[in-house]
Amino acid sequence: MNSPHMSLEEFRQHGHAAVDWICEYLRTIETRPVRSTVAPGEIRASLPASAPEHAEDFSACLRDFENIILPGITHWQSPNFFAYFPCNGSPPAILGELLSAGLGVQGMLWQTSPACTELETHVLDWLVDLLGLPAFFKSDSTGGGVIQDTASSSALCAILAARERATAGRTNRSGIDRRLIAYTSEQAHSSIEKGLRVAGIGSDQLRLMPVDERCAIGADALAEAMARDRRAGAVPFFVCATIGTTAANGIDPIRRVGELTQRYGAWLHVDAAMCGTAMLCPEFRIHNDGVDLADSWCFNPHKWMFTSFDCDCLWVRRRADLIGALSILPDYLRNAATESGAVIDYRDWQIPLGRRFRALKLWFVLRCYGAAGLRQLVREHVRLARLFADLVRADERFELALDPPLNLVCFRRRGEDAINQRLIDKLNAGGKIYLSHALIHGRFALRMSIGGTWCEERHVHQAWRFISETEP
Ligand code: PLP
């Protein structure tokens, strides 16, 4: 009987073809319509109703990939993609993903691939220095870093660690304490509320604080809310501050929030999902002032740091808090290395047991760009955002919704929301660019999010020309 496996010779041949395909794709990506325009159900209608009974040739898979799948792809890597936040890939990261898949490593325990764990620990220690984070986040101190899939998972892990710390481990044993209260700004990412719900702490136990004119959390309102809750016998246990909110890039005053958090013995989590990358540049660290008060801090290299999705880095001040909340040791995972206490088992630092070898792509990115290369690109993106903001300011038909602190520009046509809704619909319909929107202080704004791997000054000028010449 023939083996159903693809032979290694065929794999070599198709592998080369796939890498060639990616090169050509990236080389010509800006000629493609940025956003897919397929109708709901269109892709499925092109697929056979049932899975193939007999093996097909891989070249048929690649052909259908081009013909059926590509029309349903929104090209996040296009330099004309300015929507949401970037979700960057880069050649070294893609190769890291490929090699990681080639190894097929599952790194749940140190023992299941020591290099998977040790490279992760090492690269996250490097990043503490590169981002100017406090030394207590390092593995040779009380803390340590771990790669999660997303910032949502980091928030959930931080919430669980905070919950157990606040209840001395009682919640894990006997269920939720209804007195626990969490705080964040009304502009914080929805993953904070979701994480609280998953942790059994309902939305009723979350206080969403109003923001100021710069979309940063109102620290006075936070102080009042925490004091009020404490007087009522509740337990303020968790505060999330954001560096770079999703809608408008609002930056919470970490130090002020951290001082309040400390006063109540609560946990301070800093969500720097997108803007954390800016901390590579010392001149932007002003936005991280107060990080020395944080219990946990996370950012997504898969957003602005050229590391293919998924890759979120989470650091905790005291790893014992995280491990205490998440560790369960069934007999089948017992092993001598774990019992020696000399190794890290990252399964205890996350929700799932199994884990991918994500550190490989991050390591490749750090080595192939170098810190200097990364800083150069971050500074360039911030420069481009400022340039775009200047173009908006110079056109009296437009206004900025906010002064951009870093690489996100929120702007609008002067006038009603409906005009701006029509404008963005027209802009996005043609496939030339892709922008998304936000409600800022209740008013519609367009978001120009700059930070794509391949975005250059000419793309920003081109986008502005198109925006300013489109009549809503
Ligand atoms: N936090 C912020 C500030 C974000 O902007 C986002 C996503 O855009 C998230 C968290 C969630 O990110 P993830 O998809 O990694 O969970």
Residues whose N, C-alpha, C, O or C-beta is under 5 A from the ligand:
A	BS01	PLP	F85 T150 A151 S152 H189 S191 G244 T245 T246 D271 A273
